[in-house]
Amino acid sequence: MTDIQTLRDELEGQSPRSILKAALKQYDNIAISFSGAEDVVLIEMAHKLTDNLRVFTLDTGRLHPETYEFVERVRKHYGIEIEILFPDAQEVQDLVNKKGLFSFFEDGHGECCGIRKVNPLRRKLATVDAWITGQRKDQSPGTRNDVPVVQEDTAFSTNDKSLVKFNPLANWTSKEVWDYIRMTEAPYNELHEKGFVSIGCQPCTRPVLPGQHEREGRWWWEEATQKECGLHAGNLIARE
């Protein structure tokens, strides 16, 4: 087992590229989780560092058309395979038949996100030793302030296996992400041109107004300090 604290101490002040390089060197069975602008930055960096680039994304069945087009542009732009993960059809069918298509507006997004996002992710993460995410400390004032550059993923580790999570962009700002995208001419989701900053499922995402924090466009009907869909549930655990 890798000494996570030692690795964190070594990488904390390093650049995202250096953190990515260390992650790819440390683990052969590692994959990048892709959905947004930050993840494209990681792909842009990583595809120059390895011939064994593994990328996956979650198709919840409720994404914007622009997001599906974005995934395809990234696949073609970098000439890579993107593994698309789907929720269990029976779980989705049971939820919708029982509660309708928009139950999350009434009883919170946890159940829907659990079925459409967390369960497929859990199945995927059971097959890898480590994963790489685009989390940044300034993305969510309530849940991501303390995101480290590397950590044990307590939410998805099991008794049989400790899962490691790398967050190479933890110390970057949104401006640094977008400066890098413009500099490298990397693809991005066209919804960003329409006021969307943090982009998730279509019913649960809306543009933000000038001066609003980016996470205010996600699950806006819920308490701001709980705005995690479960993919990074460890952030909520760490705060308690």
MIDO-856368 format. One line per field, with one value per residue (C-alpha): chain; residue number from 1; x, y, z. Coordinates in Angstrom, 3 decimals. Layout:
chain c(A,...)
n c(NUM,...)
xx c(X,...)
yy c(Y,...)
zz c(Z,...)
END
This chain:
chain c(A,A,A,A,A,A,A,A,A,A,A,A,A,A,A,A,A,A,A,A,A,A,A,A,A,A,A,A,A,A,A,A,A,A,A,A,A,A,A,A,A,A,A,A,A,A,A,A,A,A,A,A,A,A,A,A,A,A,A,A,A,A,A,A,A,A,A,A,A,A,A,A,A,A,A,A,A,A,A,A,A,A,A,A,A,A,A,A,A,A,A,A,A,A,A,A,A,A,A,A,A,A,A,A,A,A,A,A,A,A,A,A,A,A,A,A,A,A,A,A,A,A,A,A,A,A,A,A,A,A,A,A,A,A,A,A,A,A,A,A,A,A,A,A,A,A,A,A,A,A,A,A,A,A,A,A,A,A,A,A,A,A,A,A,A,A,A,A,A,A,A,A,A,A,A,A,A,A,A,A,A,A,A,A,A,A,A,A,A,A,A,A,A,A,A,A,A,A,A,A,A,A,A,A,A,A,A,A,A,A,A,A,A,A,A,A,A,A,A,A,A,A,A,A,A,A,A,A,A,A,A,A,A,A,A,A,A,A,A,A)
n c(1,2,3,4,5,6,7,8,9,10,11,12,13,14,15,16,17,18,19,20,21,22,23,24,25,26,27,28,29,30,31,32,33,34,35,36,37,38,39,40,41,42,43,44,45,46,47,48,49,50,51,52,53,54,55,56,57,58,59,60,61,62,63,64,65,66,67,68,69,70,71,72,73,74,75,76,77,78,79,80,81,82,83,84,85,86,87,88,89,90,91,92,93,94,95,96,97,98,99,100,101,102,103,104,105,106,107,108,109,110,111,112,113,114,115,116,117,118,119,120,121,122,123,124,125,126,127,128,129,130,131,132,133,134,135,136,137,138,139,140,141,142,143,144,145,146,147,148,149,150,151,152,153,154,155,156,157,158,159,160,161,162,163,164,165,166,167,168,169,170,171,172,173,174,175,176,177,178,179,180,181,182,183,184,185,186,187,188,189,190,191,192,193,194,195,196,197,198,199,200,201,202,203,204,205,206,207,208,209,210,211,212,213,214,215,216,217,218,219,220,221,222,223,224,225,226,227,228,229,230,231,232,233,234,235,236,237,238,239,240)
xx c(0.000,1.290,1.900,-0.676,0.516,4.103,2.932,0.730,3.632,5.761,3.104,1.293,3.265,3.751,2.156,-0.868,1.297,3.823,1.032,-0.450,2.949,3.491,0.020,0.510,3.945,2.707,-0.310,-0.790,-4.452,-5.636,-8.290,-9.428,-13.031,-14.283,-17.274,-16.263,-13.704,-11.297,-11.230,-10.359,-7.350,-6.296,-6.771,-4.834,-1.925,-2.118,-2.335,1.193,2.476,1.247,0.220,-2.035,-4.581,-7.864,-10.848,-14.423,-17.573,-21.047,-24.115,-26.991,-29.574,-30.454,-27.553,-27.859,-27.515,-24.474,-22.811,-23.186,-21.709,-18.861,-17.971,-17.800,-15.626,-13.156,-13.009,-12.219,-9.933,-7.568,-8.137,-8.913,-11.449,-13.888,-15.649,-19.254,-20.878,-24.651,-26.939,-28.710,-31.844,-34.026,-33.030,-33.883,-37.157,-38.214,-37.440,-39.257,-42.292,-42.551,-41.788,-41.930,-39.233,-38.603,-38.753,-35.493,-37.273,-39.386,-37.141,-33.583,-31.198,-29.507,-31.631,-31.580,-27.854,-27.245,-28.872,-27.707,-24.198,-22.895,-23.796,-22.239,-19.177,-18.843,-18.908,-16.181,-13.953,-14.017,-11.933,-9.134,-6.492,-6.688,-8.611,-7.984,-10.556,-10.814,-11.881,-10.736,-10.796,-12.659,-15.408,-17.712,-17.485,-19.241,-17.621,-14.342,-12.263,-9.974,-9.542,-5.954,-3.924,-3.986,-6.050,-7.461,-10.975,-12.860,-16.211,-15.299,-12.586,-13.651,-12.472,-10.569,-9.048,-7.991,-8.746,-6.531,-7.859,-5.694,-6.929,-4.151,-6.104,-6.974,-4.997,-5.966,-8.632,-11.327,-9.337,-6.268,-8.369,-9.826,-6.505,-5.103,-8.072,-7.695,-3.921,-4.131,-7.353,-8.839,-12.507,-15.126,-18.864,-20.792,-23.069,-20.242,-21.011,-24.591,-23.816,-23.395,-20.308,-20.786,-22.651,-24.510,-27.827,-30.209,-33.022,-30.587,-28.327,-28.932,-26.819,-25.450,-25.755,-22.770,-21.271,-22.875,-20.648,-20.448,-22.094,-25.189,-26.244,-26.460,-29.391,-30.289,-33.313,-31.092,-28.748,-25.489,-23.214,-24.507,-24.044,-22.298,-23.972,-22.155,-19.245,-17.152,-19.126,-15.892,-15.917,-19.048,-17.640,-14.444,-16.391,-18.352)
yy c(0.000,3.414,5.787,8.408,11.022,10.793,11.007,14.002,15.789,15.204,16.402,19.190,22.054,20.458,21.522,19.619,18.093,16.842,15.379,13.654,12.301,10.900,9.338,7.638,6.403,5.109,3.216,1.253,0.535,4.145,6.138,9.731,10.613,12.960,15.270,18.932,21.596,20.587,17.014,18.147,19.952,16.664,14.789,17.479,17.043,13.274,12.261,13.634,11.667,8.130,5.722,3.998,6.788,5.454,7.787,7.140,9.231,8.770,8.943,9.481,9.571,13.151,15.136,18.180,17.562,19.877,17.576,14.524,16.517,17.628,14.042,13.104,16.112,15.200,11.608,12.679,15.583,13.386,10.153,8.309,5.796,7.108,4.396,5.466,4.127,3.708,3.258,-0.028,0.122,-1.696,0.675,3.700,2.169,1.327,4.849,6.607,4.322,4.785,8.498,10.045,11.797,14.717,13.274,15.031,18.394,17.029,14.706,15.762,14.664,11.901,8.969,9.851,10.632,7.407,5.367,7.333,8.293,6.703,3.076,3.011,4.804,2.322,-0.561,1.111,2.047,-1.553,-2.379,0.200,0.933,4.708,7.428,11.029,13.801,17.486,18.655,22.127,23.574,26.688,24.794,24.487,26.698,24.139,20.840,21.172,23.660,20.929,18.807,17.433,16.636,12.941,11.005,7.648,7.587,6.632,6.724,4.006,1.987,-1.448,-3.848,-5.670,-2.700,0.843,3.158,6.184,9.438,12.095,15.697,17.386,20.643,20.998,24.219,25.775,28.423,28.505,31.248,29.016,26.207,28.449,30.127,26.657,25.659,28.801,28.401,24.784,25.258,22.254,21.395,22.613,22.290,24.923,25.459,27.491,30.147,30.322,31.132,27.590,27.072,23.824,21.426,18.282,16.771,18.980,19.239,20.009,22.555,26.192,29.202,31.401,35.166,37.533,37.378,34.049,31.125,28.389,25.752,27.913,26.612,23.046,21.761,25.378,24.314,22.616,23.646,25.013,23.115,19.736,20.135,16.867,14.234,11.355,11.014,12.879,11.946,11.788,15.589,15.559,12.849,14.834,17.868,16.020)
zz c(0.000,-0.963,1.934,0.991,3.471,2.228,-1.375,-0.522,1.144,-1.951,-4.399,-2.519,-4.041,-7.448,-10.738,-12.046,-14.757,-12.203,-10.070,-13.109,-14.107,-10.613,-10.577,-13.944,-12.871,-9.517,-10.883,-14.087,-13.366,-13.193,-15.072,-15.511,-14.731,-17.457,-17.548,-17.633,-18.420,-15.658,-16.921,-20.434,-18.958,-17.369,-20.649,-22.531,-20.113,-19.693,-23.338,-23.750,-20.760,-21.430,-24.163,-21.643,-21.188,-19.811,-19.617,-18.533,-18.284,-16.816,-19.047,-16.627,-19.409,-18.390,-19.889,-22.140,-25.898,-25.816,-23.286,-25.500,-28.390,-26.126,-25.190,-28.855,-29.712,-26.974,-28.184,-31.742,-30.815,-28.826,-30.732,-27.507,-26.323,-23.725,-21.775,-21.240,-18.087,-17.863,-14.870,-14.302,-16.476,-13.958,-11.133,-13.285,-14.413,-10.863,-9.614,-12.460,-12.284,-8.538,-8.178,-11.648,-13.648,-11.293,-7.771,-6.842,-6.680,-3.833,-1.868,-2.784,-5.478,-3.479,-4.617,-8.321,-8.309,-6.423,-9.164,-12.188,-11.043,-7.873,-8.553,-12.058,-10.690,-7.836,-10.307,-12.372,-9.445,-8.237,-11.328,-10.839,-8.203,-8.507,-10.311,-11.319,-10.935,-11.834,-8.367,-7.297,-3.792,-4.921,-6.791,-3.800,-0.710,1.437,0.486,-1.411,0.572,1.863,-1.268,-1.231,-4.341,-3.419,-0.893,0.035,-1.381,1.771,-0.044,-2.547,-0.808,0.399,3.074,0.375,-1.432,-0.658,-3.582,-4.225,-5.704,-7.337,-7.679,-9.690,-10.116,-6.417,-6.077,-9.414,-9.865,-12.522,-14.293,-14.491,-15.954,-18.645,-19.399,-20.070,-22.252,-24.356,-24.602,-25.768,-27.784,-25.981,-26.608,-24.143,-23.608,-25.607,-22.607,-21.093,-23.704,-22.393,-18.759,-17.466,-15.304,-13.371,-15.654,-14.615,-15.628,-17.603,-15.002,-12.178,-13.857,-14.753,-15.738,-12.973,-12.788,-12.628,-9.155,-8.272,-7.301,-9.938,-7.727,-7.323,-10.721,-9.360,-7.276,-6.505,-4.445,-1.827,0.990,-0.449,1.941,0.756,-3.008,-3.792,-5.960,-4.297,-6.705,-4.147,-1.055,0.911,0.914,3.068,5.329,5.847,7.055,9.745)
END
